[in-house]
Amino acid sequence: MVPSFHNADKTTHRRVMVVGLLFCVAFVVISFSLRSQPDNGHVLVKADRLVRTAGEPHKAN
């Protein structure tokens, strides 16, 4: 029988899963930290415009 991951014991399986999860978390943390940050405080420009114009009548074409 050829050894494979499917017939490994439970501790080996758990160890491999934890290492994989740690690599995924590290990738997400590194990718978010390397992202360029916005220069101004208005990140949600469209949402700001919608909030400012809420309750006003729609403009006719």
N, C-alpha and C positions, 0 to 999 in steps of 0.2 A: 504494500500500500504506500502510495506517495504521500508524504506529509504535506498538509496544506493548512490554511487558516481555519477551515471548517471543522477540523477535528482537534483543534487546540483546546487547552483547558480554559476554564472560566477566567482565571486571573490574567492569563495572557491576552485573552479577548478584551477584558476590561482595560488593561494597560494600553493596548493598541487604540482603543476607542478614546481614552483620556488624552493620549498624545495627539491624536487627530483633532480632537476638540480644541486642545491648546494651540495647535497650529492654525486652526480656523480663527480663533479669537485673536491671536497675534496678527494675522493677516488683516483682519478688520480694523484693529487698533492702529496698525501702521498705515493703512490706506486712508483712514480718517485723519490721522495726524499730518500726513503729507499733502492733504488737499489744500488748495489755495483758499484762504479765508476772504470773505467779501470786505471791500474797503469801507463801505458805508454801513450804516445801521439799518437801511431799508432793504432787507432781504426779500420780503414778500411784497413786492411793488403792486402786483395785481390785487392781492388781498387788501392792501391798504386803500387802493382806489375803490374797491367794492364797498369797503366799510365807510369811506367818506361819502360815497354817492347813495348810500342806502336810504330809502325813504323818499328820494327825489323822483319826480315823474320822468318816465323815459322820453328821450328826445325823438321827435317825429322826423322821418327822413324827408 
